[in-house]
Amino acid sequence: MTNYAPLRGVRVVAVEQAISAPLTTRHLADLGADVIKVERPDGGDFARAYDSTVNGLSSWFAWVGRGKRSLTLDLKAPEAAEIMRRLVARADVFIQNLAPGAIERLGLGADELRARDPRLIVCNISGYGPDGPHRDRKAYDLLLQGEGGLLAVTGSPAEPAKAGISVVDIAAGMYALTAVLAALYERTSTGVGAAIDIAMIDAIAEWISAPLYFAHYGGTPPQRAGMRHSGIVPYGPYRCADGSVNLAIQNEREWVRFCAGVLDDPALARDPRFDRNAQRLANRHELEALIEERFASLTVAEVERRLEAADIPFGRVNDLAGVWEHTQLRARGRYDVVPSPAGEIEVLRHPINVRGKEAGVFAVPALGEHTDAILSEIGYSDAERESLRLRGVV
């Protein structure tokens, strides 16, 4: 089985931090690109210091930092401009997510870079985009969960709740990945690169389009429903004698099978209070109480057997330890062991599965681990590299 590396030969230079751009470039590295991560000499990407739970490494950096080569560089030093010029001259893609205006002040704006090399693909990730009244605002995930409406639809009826992961960063990072891949493909026929602007607010607004349209055109927003669904009943976790089972009814055929095969009450499917989803939604509290009453004498295993026999989708509400040891993930070999500054660590493989191809195994880089090698590649002699190091430039 051969390694899957369709981007072998593509070079990416990244001035990045936190999650959004690093997630983009980690996936580019997963696909075989040579990603050079430019980091501050005094600590590097601040995601390196979010925690120290992975044998002394940050869990966040172990996730999005692997597969790249780390070059330390003080971008404000006079010598940095020439180093960046040489780096970008050899690059196919330049990606950054610094604070608004910072990359332009460093002379690395998209217009300037692409004037020198029209084949270059430049991708900027920001909170609010390059124009508009909020263009200069700094942005972090939670702030955009609020600005972008996610908090309006997430949580309980009594109180909103943030998503437990950096969902806006992830959305922006994945749209950046899509845009870069599309630009690379387009360049094969046109010979011309692109300037890409990904705004976090655009990404999360796209992801909440269904409730956004529902509220705008329907006149009332969907209600926050906690772990249940705001528009479908039954849908979500329901208590059993020894835990909860997570189930989903998506259509009336499933509802009929659920009543007959799981609740052992075929007549319930024809009850006018529950005989279509709109009625079940209107009477959800009564129905959900009835379901949990029927489940109260049954174990999770017993309910799951009934659900499986009735062909009703279901799952378990796992804690994180349960996910780490999930039977399906382990059976499919979804973990790998990779090198890191703290020794070998177990990590999830990337989820891009191509039959007949093997996912690459990539190390988590130490800060500045590849500085010497990269500077050598772009023409700096041993003496020049040592001088840069002594003066704190790298």
Secondary structure, DSSP 4 states (H G I P E B T S, - for coil): -EE--TTTT-EEEEE--SSHHHHHHHHHHHTT-EEEEEE-TTT-SGGGGS--TBTTB-HHHHHHSTT-EEEE--TTSTTHHHHHHHHHHT-SEEEE--STTHHHHTT--HHHHHHH-TT-EEEEEESS-SSSTTTT----HHHHHHHTTHHHHSB-SS-B---SS-HHHHHHHHHHHHHHHHHHHHHHHH---EEEEEEHHHHHHHHTHHHHHHHHHHSSPPPP-TTS-SS-SSEEEEEETTEEEEEE--SHHHHHHIIIIISS-GGGGG-TTTSSHHHHHHTHHHHHHHHHHHHTTS-HHHHHHHHHHTT--EE----HHHHHT-HHHHHTT-EEEE--TTS-EEEEPPS---TTEEPP--PPPPTTTTHHHHHHHTT--HHHHHHHHHTT--
